[in-house]
Amino acid sequence: MGVTGTQRIQEGEPSSGLFERIGRFLIEQRLSPEPAHYTFAYHVMSDPDGALARAVETLTDGGVRLSRKDIVSLGGEAVVGPTVEFSAPQAPLARPVPAAEDEQPNPAALIDRAKEQVDDFADTVRAMHDETRGFGRDIAASAAAMRRQGVTEGMDEIARLTGAMLDRVRQAEARLEAATRETEALRSALDEARDSARHDPLTELANRRAFDEAYAALVPGTAVVVAVCDIDYFKRINDRFGHSVGDRVLKAISQTLAAECEGHLVARVGGEEFAILFVGIALDEAREIIERARAAIAARRLRLRSTDAFIGAITISAGLTCATGAEQQEEALARADAALYAAKHAGRNRVDIAP
């Protein structure tokens, strides 16, 4: 499909959105995330009204993929290498058909792989830049030394060749410097996109992926406490006041949890569910922290912006369990979930510990 509709870059769109679109472009065209392909995709997606984007739109109209010949003809560089593996329709459909979860491309993994390749490319370009600059200095120094030594035979021709070579070296330096700047900008944007892939956009907390990675990184034998928290009667808030008010409630509770659990990983792992990973503290201390957070949330009085009326009491329930880095995360979360549901059944707005 062409770069139209939802693929177009919206005015003021953050760079993370741009690079998500670049990733989708690479996937749709089955291009490996090589720096050359990323650079070509960046020029296409960052200027959707430009001549390059319009040419790509024409070539890909009707679901046709770009060939390597097409990319080269448009001024890009086609790298022969493995393509991105994904599940996608071979012909355009009226409505997109989602692939199975295990078949969907992993945006965070794609970003990580591209980041590694861009880092390697940046190091190579920097080394080439240094070598080229040194080569230009050596040529100029050799020519000057020959003049000082009184070498005159063939000097006119040597001077002409030296001048031509220096011009080419300077042009190469300029291109390499521009490529270095562009690569650094791309690397920075990839860092930002990678960070965004591990954060919940609404609450700005860590997301489930970040929680999973933090747990997986624990040294076997490390004692931890896992807590699972859930907003009581959250569906009633959405049903009564609407999702915009529900989002405000989520943000407010996220801020309180993050403040009360400072120094520990707080993640939004579901709609109104949060998980907290306590490392280096005992179960009793973790329970005290969660109790303070529960009390602070219950004490908040949120109002409707339109009428200044109170939304009503907002409370959370929580379940805690001890675990070790050697234990499977699913087992620890299952025990914490069981304690959470025990707290719900016992009346909500309370903290229970798994036996």
C-alpha positions in Angstrom: 0.0 0.0 0.0 1.1 3.6 -0.6 2.3 6.0 2.1 -1.2 7.5 2.5 -4.0 7.5 5.1 -2.9 6.3 8.5 0.7 6.0 7.3 1.1 9.7 6.8 3.1 11.6 9.4 0.9 13.9 11.4 2.1 17.4 12.2 3.8 17.5 15.6 4.1 13.8 15.8 6.8 12.6 18.3 9.8 10.9 16.9 8.8 7.6 18.5 5.7 7.6 16.2 7.8 8.4 13.2 10.1 5.4 13.9 7.1 3.1 14.5 6.0 4.1 11.0 9.5 3.5 9.7 9.4 0.0 11.2 6.1 -0.8 9.6 7.3 0.5 6.3 10.3 -1.9 6.5 8.1 -4.8 7.5 5.6 -4.1 4.7 8.3 -3.9 2.1 10.2 -6.9 3.6 13.4 -4.9 4.0 15.9 -5.9 6.6 16.6 -3.2 9.2 20.0 -2.3 7.8 21.1 1.4 8.2 20.8 1.9 4.4 17.2 0.7 4.4 16.4 2.7 7.6 17.8 5.8 6.0 15.7 5.3 2.9 12.6 4.7 4.9 13.3 7.7 7.1 13.4 10.0 4.0 10.1 8.5 2.8 8.2 8.7 6.0 9.5 12.0 7.4 8.3 13.9 4.3 5.1 12.3 3.2 4.4 15.1 0.7 7.9 15.1 -0.8 8.8 13.8 -4.3 10.4 10.6 -2.9 7.3 9.7 -0.9 5.0 10.4 -3.9 7.2 8.2 -6.1 7.1 5.4 -3.5 3.3 5.8 -3.2 3.0 5.4 -7.0 5.2 2.3 -7.1 3.5 0.6 -4.1 -0.1 1.4 -5.1 -2.2 -1.7 -4.9 -0.1 -3.5 -2.4 3.0 -3.9 -4.6 6.3 -4.1 -2.7 9.4 -2.1 -3.7 12.1 -4.1 -5.4 15.7 -3.4 -4.8 15.9 -2.0 -8.3 13.1 0.5 -7.4 15.0 1.6 -4.3 18.3 2.2 -6.2 16.4 4.1 -8.9 15.0 6.4 -6.2 18.5 7.2 -4.9 18.5 4.7 -2.1 20.8 1.8 -1.4 19.5 -1.8 -1.4 21.3 -4.2 0.9 21.2 -7.9 0.2 20.4 -9.7 3.4 17.7 -11.4 5.4 14.3 -9.8 5.2 12.1 -9.2 8.2 10.0 -12.3 9.0 6.3 -11.5 9.5 2.8 -12.6 8.8 1.1 -10.3 6.3 -1.4 -10.7 3.4 0.1 -11.0 0.0 -2.7 -8.9 -1.6 -4.4 -5.8 -0.3 -7.5 -6.5 1.8 -10.5 -4.2 2.6 -9.8 -4.7 6.3 -6.5 -5.7 8.0 -6.6 -9.2 9.3 -4.6 -9.5 12.6 -2.0 -12.3 12.7 -1.7 -14.6 15.6 0.1 -13.1 18.6 3.2 -15.3 18.2 3.3 -14.3 14.4 3.2 -10.5 14.9 6.5 -8.6 14.5 8.0 -7.4 17.7 8.5 -3.6 17.4 10.8 -3.4 20.4 13.0 -6.2 19.1 13.0 -4.6 15.6 14.1 -1.3 17.2 16.8 -3.0 19.3 18.2 -4.8 16.3 18.2 -1.6 14.2 19.8 0.3 17.1 22.7 -2.2 17.2 23.2 -2.0 13.4 23.1 1.8 13.5 25.6 1.8 16.3 27.9 -0.4 14.2 27.3 1.8 11.2 28.1 5.0 13.2 31.4 3.5 14.4 32.3 2.5 10.8 31.5 6.0 9.5 33.5 7.7 12.3 36.5 5.5 11.6 36.3 6.2 7.8 36.0 9.9 8.5 39.1 9.9 10.7 41.1 7.8 8.1 40.0 10.1 5.2 40.9 13.2 7.1 44.3 11.7 7.9 44.8 10.7 4.3 44.1 14.3 3.2 46.7 15.7 5.6 49.3 13.1 4.5 48.8 14.1 0.8 49.2 17.8 1.6 52.2 17.2 3.8 53.9 15.1 1.1 53.4 17.7 -1.5 54.8 20.4 0.7 57.8 18.3 1.6 58.6 17.7 -2.1 58.6 21.4 -2.7 60.9 22.1 0.2 63.3 19.5 -1.1 63.4 21.2 -4.5 61.8 18.5 -6.5 60.6 20.1 -9.6 60.5 17.4 -12.3 56.8 16.5 -12.8 55.7 18.8 -10.1 53.0 20.4 -12.2 51.4 17.0 -12.9 51.9 16.0 -9.2 50.3 19.3 -8.1 47.3 18.7 -10.4 46.8 15.1 -9.2 47.3 16.1 -5.6 44.8 19.0 -5.9 42.2 16.7 -7.5 42.8 14.1 -4.8 42.4 16.7 -2.1 39.2 17.9 -3.6 37.8 14.4 -3.6 39.0 13.8 0.0 37.3 17.0 1.1 34.1 16.0 -0.7 34.2 12.6 0.9 34.8 14.2 4.3 31.8 16.4 3.9 29.6 13.5 2.9 30.9 11.4 5.8 30.3 14.2 8.2 26.8 14.6 7.0 26.3 10.8 7.2 27.7 10.9 10.8 25.2 13.6 11.8 22.3 11.8 10.3 23.3 8.6 11.9 23.6 10.2 15.3 20.2 11.7 14.9 18.8 8.3 13.9 20.5 6.6 16.8 19.0 9.2 19.2 15.6 8.7 17.8 15.9 4.9 18.0 16.9 5.3 21.7 13.8 7.3 22.3 11.6 4.8 20.4 13.1 1.9 22.3 12.5 3.7 25.6 8.9 4.4 24.5 8.4 0.7 23.7 8.9 0.0 27.4 6.6 2.6 28.8 2.9 3.0 29.1 1.9 6.1 27.1 -1.0 7.1 29.3 0.5 6.8 32.8 4.2 7.1 31.8 4.9 4.1 34.0 6.9 1.1 32.9 4.8 -1.4 30.9 4.5 -5.2 31.1 7.4 -5.6 28.8 9.7 -3.6 31.1 8.4 -5.5 34.1 9.1 -8.8 32.4 12.6 -7.8 31.4 13.4 -6.5 34.9 12.3 -9.8 36.5 14.2 -11.8 33.9 17.3 -9.8 34.7 17.3 -10.8 38.4 20.2 -12.8 39.6 19.1 -16.3 40.6 18.6 -16.4 44.4 17.8 -12.7 44.7 15.0 -12.2 47.2 12.2 -10.0 45.9 8.6 -9.1 46.7 6.0 -8.9 43.9 2.9 -6.9 44.4 -0.2 -6.7 42.2 -2.6 -3.8 42.7 -6.0 -3.2 41.1 -8.4 -0.2 41.2 -11.6 -1.1 43.0 -14.8 -0.8 40.9 -13.0 0.9 38.1 -15.6 -0.1 35.5 -18.2 1.9 37.4 -16.1 5.0 37.0 -15.8 4.5 33.2 -19.5 3.7 32.9 -20.6 6.6 35.0 -18.2 9.4 34.0 -16.7 8.2 30.7 -13.2 7.0 29.6 -11.6 10.5 29.8 -12.4 10.6 33.5 -11.2 7.0 33.8 -7.9 8.0 32.2 -7.5 10.9 34.7 -8.1 8.4 37.6 -5.5 6.0 36.1 -3.0 8.9 35.9 -3.7 10.1 39.4 -3.3 6.6 40.9 -0.1 6.0 38.9 1.4 9.2 40.2 0.6 8.2 43.8 2.0 4.6 43.4 5.2 5.9 41.7 5.7 8.5 44.5 5.0 6.1 47.4 7.0 3.3 45.8 10.0 5.5 44.8 13.1 3.5 44.1 11.1 0.4 43.0 9.7 -0.6 39.6 6.1 0.3 39.2 4.5 -1.0 36.0 1.0 -0.8 34.5 0.4 -4.4 33.3 -3.3 -4.2 32.4 -6.2 -1.8 32.1 -6.5 -0.9 35.8 -3.9 -3.3 37.1 -0.4 -2.5 38.3 2.6 -4.6 39.3 5.5 -3.6 41.6 8.8 -5.3 41.9 10.5 -4.7 45.3 14.2 -5.8 45.4 16.4 -5.7 48.5 13.6 -5.3 51.1 11.7 -7.7 53.3 8.1 -8.6 52.9 7.0 -6.5 55.9 8.7 -3.4 54.6 7.1 -3.9 51.1 3.7 -4.3 52.8 4.2 -1.0 54.7 5.0 0.8 51.4 1.9 -0.6 49.7 -0.3 0.2 52.7 0.9 3.8 52.6 0.2 4.0 48.9 -3.3 2.5 49.5 -4.1 5.0 52.2 -2.8 7.9 50.1 -5.0 6.9 47.2 -8.0 6.5 49.4 -7.4 10.0 50.8 -7.4 11.7 47.4 -10.6 13.5 46.4 -10.7 13.8 42.6 -13.2 16.2 41.1 -14.9 16.5 37.7 -13.3 19.4 35.7 -16.6 20.4 34.2 -18.7 20.7 37.4 -16.1 20.5 40.2 -18.2 17.7 41.7 -16.4 14.9 43.6 -15.9 11.7 41.6 -16.2 9.7 44.7 -13.8 7.6 46.8 -11.1 5.8 44.8 -9.5 2.8 46.4 -7.2 0.0 45.4 -6.7 -3.6 46.6 -3.3 -5.4 46.5 -1.7 -8.8 46.9 1.9 -9.4 47.8 4.1 -12.5 47.7 7.8 -13.3 48.3 9.8 -14.7 45.4 13.4 -15.3 44.2 15.1 -14.6 41.0 15.2 -18.3 40.3 11.5 -18.7 40.4 9.4 -18.4 37.3 7.7 -15.0 37.1 4.3 -16.5 36.2 4.3 -18.5 39.5 5.1 -15.4 41.6 2.4 -13.3 39.8 -0.1 -16.1 40.2 0.4 -16.1 44.0 0.2 -12.3 44.1 -3.0 -12.4 42.0 -4.5 -14.9 44.4 -3.8 -12.6 47.3 -5.3 -9.7 45.4 -8.5 -11.6 44.8 -8.6 -12.5 48.5 -8.4 -8.8 49.3 -11.2 -8.1 46.9 -13.5 -10.8 48.4 -12.7 -9.5 51.9 -14.2 -6.1 51.1 -11.6 -4.3 48.9 -9.4 -1.3 49.9 -7.0 -3.6 51.6 -3.7 -5.5 51.2 -3.3 -9.2 51.6 -0.3 -11.5 51.5 -0.1 -14.8 49.8 0.4 -17.7 52.2 
